[in-house]
Amino acid sequence: MRHAFFTWVLSLGMAALCACSSAPAKKDDVKAPVLTAADSALIKKAVEAKAEKPKVEVDLEAAHEFFFLAKSMEMRGNQREADFFWKQAYKADPTSRYLGFGVAERLVAAGEDSLALVEAKKASQLKGKRTAAQYALLARLYVKTGEADSCRKYFVMGLDSSHYQDMALLYDYSLFLEAVRDENELVRIYDLLLPKVNYISTLFQRQLSLLLDLGRDSAVVELFGKAHEATGDKQMLLQKVRGLMAMKRFKEAAAIVDTLTSAKPEDEEMTIMVLPSMTGDSAYAFARKKYFEDGVKTPAVLCFIGQYEYDVDMRDSAKVHLLASVDKLQGQPKYANRAFLGLVNIFASEQNYAQAIKYAEKSDSVSNGDTRMLLASVYALADKYDKAFPLLDSLMKFWETWKPLPGVVDSANLVQLKNEAQIKYLQVLDIYSRALIGEALDLEKNPRADSAKKAKAIDNRTRAQAMLDKFFAKDSSYSRVRLSIAMNLERLKRYDESFRHFEVLLKMPEFSPHEMASTLNYYGYSLIELNRTPAEVEKGYKLVLDALAMEKDGESRDAYLDSKAWGLYRMGRYDEAYQAMQLIDHSKMSRDDVFWEHMGAIQEALGLKKDARKSYKKLLKLNPKHPAALKFFGKKK
């Protein structure tokens, strides 16, 4: 009875609930929620996810049998039958990722790229082992359809899967990157690919070109370094050192060169390359270490050692090392010319003009005429004016009328070239004027010179003065040129003009102590010799004393003492003049007619007739027509 009552009550309750739900809603009832489109989509997705997938028929036994038949046909070379069995195997097991990509590969081989892409896409959705080869196949198929994003995606997935060890895939990816012009990624891939192909030239050059275009100088240097480590090619190491030097990474370059131990041309070039980045003493010590200790025994390194020794006045060892290197530098004109120039200077300073000319001519032959002015100078020093003047005439004509070829250079370079041409022209004026003055001096010193030769000397000086004036009008900043002008004007007896230049020179700071002492003596002696007024003589004497104070030792001191003695003589201080003359090394003056003229005059003024006679006799041997000596002996006759 209780159970029946409960059922009845429950039925009554359900009926009441149904009645309530069907009754009209009151105003204060809550509105029932309505499903949105998004809610419907979510529900649909959930239902589909729970729905049973259609069952795929798989016949593993048939799939295996067809697969083995396919492999057997491939081994026999029956590719058509093999392709057929591959498809049958995949048909028997359509869940096999491996078989799906196998079919796609064979479709590619048959030229069915579109079909292959369809099958590869389907296979990519299947479970199974994912391989680099599968991603590579997809990437290559997308390349053919021109889908760049998909190409990149599968190339990267393939390379990641192979840990970037698949060389063929790396290469194909590089071709894709070339096509889409992704230079930064291409550089990364080439960096991975190059070691695998032993830095093959074509690929290396492409990577080098990319890095240069991108302005990645440090990467360029590292590229050469890696290539050298992989191949042992010294040219690569040479290029690395060049790059480091260009980037001013001098310490790194020197550290590399410090490891070199052979006399190969590259070792020589690298050694020479880093030396200018070091201070003088350090460069010299480094070069000696490389040559004498490390085995880089090459003529160019020895030539550098000799050049440095010449620069620091170690003339004897410089001469030995330059002579030892010069004949071995055939075929290396740049280094050979350095040795030639060093030897020219050494032999010229020794007044061995035959050897100086020999090496100046060799220098001219290897420098394409760039050192022709030097050759003309050496000819002039050797009194070979018949060779010097024709060279100087041609050089003068060339640089005086020089003009650039039209359309060859831009405006910026044109200005630079014109400036360089101007400098060359001034150099010719300087050298030519000094050669003319040199020949004039030789003629003036020649006691047997006739009137024609004396006239030639004056003409030479006049021509030289015109050249010096041209130089000075274009550039008056060169103190040495001003000195040449002052001295030449004095010899032309244009004294006031000469002395004005000397006054300017005394205020110029460019001179070394030795050069200033020489200038003071020349100016002072000129004032003493001219003997225009007691004030000028006294001024000249003081200038000579200043020269002596600056030049307390050295070859010029005897000449300055002679000037001092002559100044004292002009001022009537004969005893002091004679004492000054006694301080001079007479053995060095055996061929100096000016010294014996002064000695005779001072001795005569002191009444030392016998000594004066001896001095004037020596003077007559040097210059039989010397007026002072003739006058002395004329008095006695």
Secondary structure, 3 states (H helix, E strand, C coil): CHHHHHHHHHHHHHHHHHHHHHCCCCCCCCCCCCCCHHHHHHHHHHHHHHCCCCCCCCCHHHHHHHHHHHHHHHHHCCHHHHHHHHHHHHHHCCCCHHHHHHHHHHHHHCCCHHHHHHHHHHHHCCCCCCCHHHHHHHHHHHHHHCCHHHHHHHHHHHHHHCCCCCHHHHHHHHHHHHHHCCHHHHHHHHHHHHHHHCCCHHHHHHHHHHHHHCCCHHHHHHHHHHHHHHHCCHHHHHHHHHHHHHCCCHHHHHHHHCCCCCCCHHHHHHHHHHHHHCCHHHHHHHHHHHHHHCCCCCHHHHHHHHHHHHHCCCHHHHHHHHHHHHCCCCCCHHHHHHHHHHHHHHHHHCCCHHHHHHHHHHHHHHCCCCCHHHHHHHHHHCCCHHHHHHHHHHHHHHHHCCCCCCCCCCHHHHHHHHHHHHHHHHHHHHHHHHHHHHHHHHHHHCCCCCHHHHHHHHHHHHHHHHHHHHHHHHCCCCHHHHHHHHHHHHHCCCHHHHHHHHHHHCCCCCCCHHHHHHHHHHHHHHHHHHCCCHHHHHHHHHHHHHHHHHCCCCCCHHHHHHHHHHHHHHCCCHHHHHHHHHCCCHHHHCCCHHHHHHHHHHHHHCCCHHHHHHHHHHHHHHCCCCHHHHHHHHHHC
